[in-house]
């Protein structure tokens, strides 16, 4: 049975292998620099979630509890564990909080990105129609266009505006620190 174990310290022995999966799973422009990751580990709303089951480490669910909703900043499954329903199980675990879930994906422009969108749609997510630029993770870089998806329903304009402000003012605030 899948569970989420939250880390709060970078000194935990499971942190390094988790960060190796993170680095291998996301393009550089979608990753926090390590000092930023270290600093946010103690943020009360941030959860560095290890996905674990009886076979051990299966992936990551890095998310923020914004009070009214959860924002999944990064979700990935270890390559050797993909195709076993673990991504869906992780999203279902997060949904057990009873809070709406928001995440972002690359625009569906190729086979991989269309497959990713279809996965999230099967998991109950809806693509929102708002043009969205994710702020840059690194100084001197530009933001990048993403599609905001939400579960169990689409966001209205006001809900999207609250999310966009939270993303900019809380989630990404630490990324520009030296």
N, C-alpha and C positions, 0 to 999 in steps of 0.2 A: 504494500500500500504506500502510495506516494505521500510524502510530508515535506513541509518547508521548515528548515532549521535556519534561524536568523543569526548571522555573525555580527558582532559589534566591535571586534578587535582585529586589526591587521596582523597581529602576532599569532593568531590562531593557525595551527598547522594546515588547516584546510583552505586558508585564504590563497596561498600561492597557486595550488592547482586550479582553484576556482578562477583566479585572474588569468591563468593560461588559457582556459576555455573561453573566457571573455575576449581576450586578445585575438584568438583564432576565429571567433564567431562573428565579429563585427568589423566593418571597415574602420580604419584609423580615424576618419573624420566623425565617426559615431561613438567614439570612446572617450571617456574621461582620461586625463593624464593621471598617473598614479598618485601624485600629491593631492589632487582633488578627491580621488576615491578615498584616500586615507582620511581626509578631513571630514567627509560627509558620513563616514561610518558611524559616528556618534550622534548624528542629527536624529532627533526624536521621531521624525516622520519617515525617515529612510529605512528601508529594510533590505539588507544584503542577504537574500534568501538562497540557501543551498537546497536544491531539490534532491531528496534522498529516498530510497526505498530499501527493501531487503537486500538488494544487490549492491547497495552503496550509493555513491555520488552519481547523479543522473543529469544535473544541469543547474541553471541559475534562474531565479526570478528576482530581479532587482527592481524594487517598486517603492512608491511613496504613498503613504496614507494621508491624503489631503483633508480628511474629515468627512466630507460629503461623498468622496469617491476615492478609488485607488488609481494611481497612474503607474503603469508598468513601463519603466524606462528601458529595461533590457530583459529579454527572455530568450534562453537558448537551452538546447538539449545536447549533451555530449554526442558526438557523431556515432559512436558505437551503440548508443541507446535510442537513436531516432527510429521512427516508424513503429513504436510500441505504445502509442497513445499517451505518452508522458506530457507532451505539451498541452494537450487538451485537459489532462488530469490536473496539471498545475493551474491552468486558468479556472477550472472548476473549484479547486481549493480556494483560490482568491475570491471567487464569487460567493463562497460560503459566508463571507463577512456580511453579505446582504447589501454591499455598496456597489454602485455602478463601477465599471472598470473602463479606463481610457488607455489607449496605447497608440503608437504611430507605426506606420509601415511605409516602405518605399512605394512611390506611385507604381501601379501595375502596368509596366511598359514592356516586360519581357516574360519568358516562360516562368522563371524563378519567382519574380515578384507577383505574377498572376496566381501562381500556385500558393504563395504565402497568403495573399488576400483570401483565396478560396478556403484555406485552412482556418483563418480567423472567422470567416463567415459561417463555416460549419460549426464553429465553437460559439456561435450566437452573437458575433460582433457585426456592427453596421458601419459602413463607410459614411463619414460626415462630409457634407458638400463644401465646407469652408476652405478657402485657400490657406495653406499653413506652411510657414517656414520655421523649422526648428532652429533655435539659436545655436551658434557655433560652440563646440566643446573646447576649442583651442583659440588662443589669442592670435589675431591676424588672419583667421579663416572666416569664410562666409557661412551663413546658415544654409540649410538645404531643405528643399521642398519634400514634405511627407504628407501622407493621408492619415487623418485622425479617425480612429475607429473606436466605437464604444459599445458596451454591452450593459444592459439588455436592450437599450433603445438608442436612437440617434439623439445627439445633443441639439438643443435649440440654440439660437444665437447668444443668448445670455449665458447659458451653461458653457458654450465654447469660449466666450470671452473670459469667464472666470478661470477656465482651464489654461488658456493662453497666458493670462497674467500670472498664474501660479507657476507655470513652466518657466517663464522668464524671471520672475521675482524670487522664487524659492529654489526650484530644481537646478537651474542653470547659474544661479548667483555665484556659486563657488568656482565655477570653471574659469573665470577670468583672473582669479587671484594668482599671484606668482608664487 
